[in-house]
Amino acid sequence: MTREQAEKYRRLALECRAMARTVSTDQARPDLTAMAEVWECLADQQDQSTDLSQKPPAPAAEQPPMQQQQQIPPDEDKKK
C-alpha cells in the first residue's frame, strides 16, 4: 500500500510539472512547480515509512495482576 501511494504521488508530481511547462500564466508556473515538490515530498515520506498493513499485530500489553489490600478489623478485646 505504501509503495503504491508513493508511485501515485510521483505521477501527480509529473503531471504538475507537465502542466507548469504548458500553462500560459506566469503565476501558475511557480504554483504548479511548488505543488509538484509537495507531491514528491509526500512520495519520499511514503517510501520511508513502513506499510502497517503488512506488519503482524502488536502483542497485547500484559498488565500485572491487581493486588487487593485486606483491611484487618480492629481487635475488640484490645479496645477495652
N, C-alpha and C positions, 0 to 999 in steps of 0.2 A: 504494500500500500504506500509506503513512504517513497519508494523509488518511482512509482507511477506518478505520485503527486509532484515530485521534483521534475520529472520529464514534462508534465503538463505546464508547470511554471516556466520552464525553459522555452517551451513552444510559445507561450504567451509573451515572453520577453522578445523572442524573434519577431513575432507579429508587431509588437510595439516599435521595434527598430525599423521594420519594413515600412510601417505607416509613417514614421518620422522622416524617412527618405522621400516619401511621395506627397506629404501634406503641403498645402500651399501657404499656410500662415507661419510666420516666423515664431509666434508664441507657442504653437502646438509642438514644434520640434523638440524644444528642451523638455516640455512636459511629457511627451511620449518617451524620450530618452530616459528621463528620470523614472518613469513607470517601468520601463524595461529593466532598469537597475534594481528596482524593488523586487520585481519578479525573479531576477537572478539571485538576489539575496535570499529570498524565500526558498528557492530551489537548493541553494547551498545549505540552508538550515535543515531542510528535509533530508539531504544526503548525510548530514552529520548526526541526525537523530536516529534512534533505533525504532524499528517497527514493533510497536507494542502488541499488535495483533498476533505476532508470531512468538511472543515470549510465553513461557509457562506461567500460570498464575502464581502469585507470591503466596508462600505458606501463611496460614493464619497465625497471627502473633499469639503465642501462648501466654496466658495470664497466670500468675501464681495463685494457688488456691486461697480462697478467703479464709482468714482466721477470725474466729469469734472469741471474744473475751467472756469468760464466765464470771459473773459477779457473785461473790460469796456473801451470803446474808450475814449480818452481824449475829454473833452468838448471844442469845438471850440471857444465858447464865452469867456472862461477863458484865452485863449491864447492871445487874442487881447488886 
